[in-house]
Amino acid sequence: MKTVWIAGIALMASASAYASEEENEAAESEIAAAKDDVAEDERQEATEVQTVTKQCRYERVTGSRTKAYRICLTKEQWNRRATREQEEFERLRSNSTNIGGGAAVMGPG
């Protein structure tokens, strides 16, 4: 897409070689603008690639002292996972306090 855009502008510039001085300046400014657009697109693509980088962490297996799994996720995926785990923790905590109909009462010992 970028090469087609630049090739089209280059064609216009070569055709304008026979045109007036003002038309040549306009074509040159269009070429410069197209080059700037291409450079901006490349910068945006490089930024998008950087945002997709993954972070790797080791998580231990419950019940094992030595076994661990390496998990690699994007920052967004780690954030979603942390939110989901926090919601699950809150749900379990609120359910555990409701078991038995309320607060625990301890009798004389």
Residue pairs with C-beta under 8 A, 6 or more apart in sequence:
2 38
2 41
5 34
5 37
5 38
6 31
6 34
6 35
6 38
9 27
9 30
9 31
9 34
10 31
12 27
12 30
13 27
13 28
13 30
13 31
16 23
16 24
16 26
16 27
17 24
19 27
51 74
52 74
53 74
54 72
54 73
54 74
55 72
55 73
55 74
55 75
55 78
56 70
56 71
56 72
57 70
57 71
57 72
57 78
58 68
58 69
58 70
58 71
59 68
59 69
59 71
60 67
60 68
61 67
61 68
61 69
73 81
